Amino acid sequence: MERVSELLLYCRPGFEAECASEISAVASGAECGDGYVVATLPADLGAEEVDRAADWRRSIFARQRLPVFARAEGLSRADRLTPILAAIAQRGERWCDAWVEAPDSDAGKALAPFCRSFGNALRGAMKNARLLDVKSPQRLHAFFPQSTKVYLCSADVATSSPWPQGIPRLKFPREAPSRSTLKLDEAVIVLLNEDERARWLQSGMSAVDLGAAPGGWTWQLVRRGLLVVAVDNGPMDAVLMESGQVTHAREDGFRYRPKKSVDWLVCDMVEQPRRVAALMAQWLAEGRCRRAIFNLKLPMKKRWDETQLCLSILRDAVGADADVRAKQLYHDREEITVFAQRA
Ligand SMILES: C[S@@+](CC[C@H](N)C(=O)[O-])C[C@H]1O[C@@H](n2cnc3c(N)ncnc32)[C@H](O)[C@@H]1O
């Protein structure tokens, strides 16, 4: 096993370059795999900076960010457990759990049965060796990009994604009008913490949903008790309209403005990202909404540049100390989802 000072990042396959560009602010180099990136950290990077770099919530394109402490290639298929157990025992640390993972790529999906069975074997062996302690703030990750190659990482539970592979597996609610509903559901879980969800999404609050039809996002707001103006020229789901909590405005989402300020603006219009960012910035800057969640559909090329441009449009309009959080969610495709509120 080789001891290393690297950061392992999981991402959506096809977005490795964006993930690498994002970490380049702190990393001295990055190597892209299929669905993951390995970034080298400069030797003089302080512990606090490493912790910040590994904080999953700070990243847009990484689903997970993990400090690597050892890696090995050419493992024997007959016995992968012995060298891995030796490397983790040598570290002198205990972990609350151990996750065995593979990338979210075709090659990674083929490794899923192995990850399951090896995970059981590893946790069993760690228990016998007294390397597991439920009270430990650290979680062990054994990441297999191939069946004979492993990265061993020690993650801080507080700052790493709480889902294996960084993927929240949400169940599609049968009553929801569209699969897009999962995007807003995931955005609320990933971009807001528990306390914020409880305080900011309360029954009786008001929302505007731009590009709402057929109503998957509106459905998420309605189920939390919000009153929604759904703006779209397309038809809304009839059952959702029967909730009595939705007003359908057949208008252009770029022109529509509410008579009174609303608690939430959400937007899933398929439009140029910088146009959507400017519209969201305008609503927030003019005080037309308190908070917004919206999708930015990224172009085929220069997606990192476009992301930075859109976020700077927002910050310029809303204030440098505005709260802006962006993430490429698991249910996002060629897009990212942004939460923003004025300072
Ligand atoms: C991806 S779909 C929205 C799906 C919706 N969020 C859901 O969960 O069911 C995009 C919607 O944006 C609408 N749209 C696109 N441009 C618009 C505009 N300028 N004004 C209003 N709606 C627009 C389209 O009619 C379409 O229904």
The ligand as a MOL file (V3000), in Angstrom:
LIG
                    3D

  0  0  0     0  0            999 V3000
M  V30 BEGIN CTAB
M  V30 COUNTS 27 29 0 0 0
M  V30 BEGIN ATOM
M  V30 1 C -38.4160 20.8580 -17.5620 0
M  V30 2 S -40.0130 21.4400 -17.7460 0 CHG=1
M  V30 3 C -40.5080 21.7550 -16.1160 0
M  V30 4 C -40.9110 20.5410 -15.3670 0
M  V30 5 C -41.4860 20.8830 -14.0190 0
M  V30 6 N -40.5020 21.5100 -13.1310 0
M  V30 7 C -42.0050 19.6590 -13.3220 0
M  V30 8 O -41.4610 19.2850 -12.2850 0
M  V30 9 O -42.9800 19.0520 -13.7960 0 CHG=-1
M  V30 10 C -39.7660 23.0590 -18.3500 0
M  V30 11 C -41.0490 23.8780 -18.4440 0
M  V30 12 O -40.6560 25.2210 -18.6610 0
M  V30 13 C -41.6610 25.8180 -19.4330 0
M  V30 14 N -41.1170 27.0620 -19.9810 0
M  V30 15 C -40.0680 27.2070 -20.8240 0
M  V30 16 N -39.8950 28.5280 -21.0930 0
M  V30 17 C -40.8390 29.1910 -20.3970 0
M  V30 18 C -41.1880 30.5690 -20.2540 0
M  V30 19 N -40.4980 31.5260 -20.8820 0
M  V30 20 N -42.2110 30.8810 -19.4490 0
M  V30 21 C -42.9190 29.9390 -18.7950 0
M  V30 22 N -42.6380 28.6130 -18.8990 0
M  V30 23 C -41.6220 28.2640 -19.6930 0
M  V30 24 C -42.0390 24.7510 -20.4360 0
M  V30 25 O -43.3600 25.0000 -20.9330 0
M  V30 26 C -41.9530 23.4820 -19.5990 0
M  V30 27 O -43.2200 23.1120 -19.1170 0
M  V30 END ATOM
M  V30 BEGIN BOND
M  V30 1 1 1 2
M  V30 2 1 2 3
M  V30 3 1 2 10
M  V30 4 1 3 4
M  V30 5 1 4 5
M  V30 6 1 5 6
M  V30 7 1 5 7
M  V30 8 2 7 8
M  V30 9 1 7 9
M  V30 10 1 10 11
M  V30 11 1 11 12
M  V30 12 1 11 26
M  V30 13 1 12 13
M  V30 14 1 13 14
M  V30 15 1 13 24
M  V30 16 1 14 15
M  V30 17 1 14 23
M  V30 18 2 15 16
M  V30 19 1 16 17
M  V30 20 1 17 18
M  V30 21 2 17 23
M  V30 22 1 18 19
M  V30 23 2 18 20
M  V30 24 1 20 21
M  V30 25 2 21 22
M  V30 26 1 22 23
M  V30 27 1 24 25
M  V30 28 1 24 26
M  V30 29 1 26 27
M  V30 END BOND
M  V30 END CTAB
M  END
